[in-house]
């Protein structure tokens, strides 16, 4: 069985997220999603609209996702790859090169982002509507 691993916050879930999950799942037989915890988001300076528990619940309902694990810190990726016997690590191409150190443990794939949509864009658009 070929295992695939990706990470993210997956806040304000949108078609770009689902498209990433679908393409990641298509690379193997079992997709694991490392979901950033609320505490880790705080360390990163991010504030998710939706709680970790709710984001996990939503991800587990998506047919492409087989398992959701907590992402608690930057350093856990090597441990997660090894512990879960991951064959392919996948991230959006906005992270190009940032996870190449994992090539010592598995294949690393950077997938193109879906144009025209992002959580940041959604938040900016909502902010503009609130002012308008």
N, C-alpha and C positions, 0 to 999 in steps of 0.2 A: 504494500500500500504506500502510495506517494503522499507525504504530508506537506502541506503548505501553511505558512505562518505569516500573518500581517499584523500591524499595530495601528491604533488610532484612538481618537476621542469619540468619534462618531456621534457628535452632538448635532441636533437639528438635521436628522437623517434626510438625505436628498438623493436624487438619481445618480449623482456622481459617486456617492458612497456605495450604492447598490451595484452600480456598474463595476466599481473596483472589486467588490466582493465576488461578483459573478466571474470576472476575468481571472481573479486569483484562484477561485475554486476550480476553474477549467484547467488549470495547470497541474492539478493532482487529483487525489481521491478523497482527501479529508482536509477541510479548512479550519484552522485554529485562528481566532482573532484575539490578540492581546489588547484589551480595552483599558485605556488610561483611567485610573481611579480618580476620584475627586481630589484626594490628597496629592497625587502626582501632578494633576493639572494645576493645583495651587503652586507647587514648586516650579512648574514651567511658566507660571504667570498667566495661565489660562483659566477662564471661568466658564464651565459648561452650563447651559440653560437647564439641561436635564441631568438628574442624578445618575451616578454610576449604576445603581440598581435598575433604574428605568431604561438606561441605554443598553444594559446587558439583556434585559427582558426583550427589548425590541430586536437586538441582534440575534438572539436565540430563535426568534420567530422567522428569520429570513432563511429560506430554503438552502442557500449556498453555504451557510455557516454551520459547522458541525460541533464546534466547541468554543466557548469564550473563557479566557483566563485573564486575571487582573494584571495590568501593567503598573507596577509600583515605583520603578526607577529606571534610569537610562541603562544601567549596567546589567540588567537581567537578561538581555537578549541572547547572549551566548548560552547561559544556563537553560533558558527556555528551548532553544534550538536543540541542545543536547538532551535534555530531559524528555522532550516530546519526539525525539528522533525525526526532526524536520528535514525534509529534502530541499525545499525551496522557500526562501524568504522573499516576500513581496512588499514593495512600498510604491507610492506614487512617485512620478519622476521629479517632483519638486524636492525630493530627498536624494536625488542622483549623487552617488558617490559617498554619501554619509554612512552607509552601512556596508561598505565594501570589505571591512574587517571580518564580516561573517562568511566571506568566501572561503575561509579556512575550514568552515564547518558545513556549509551547504551552498547551493546555488543561490545567487542574489539576482532578483529581477525588479527593475523599476518600470512600472506601467505608466503610460501617458495619462495625465489628468483629463477629466471630462471638461471641455471648454464651456465657459459661460456660467458655471455653477460652483459655489464653494460655501462653506459655513460662514466664512468671513464676509462674502458678498451678501448672503442672506441677512446677516446682522447689520451690515452697512445699509442695505435697502430698507430694512425695517426702521432703522434710525432716521433715515431721510423721510420716510412716510410719517413718522412721529412728529417731525418738525414742520412738515408741509401742510 
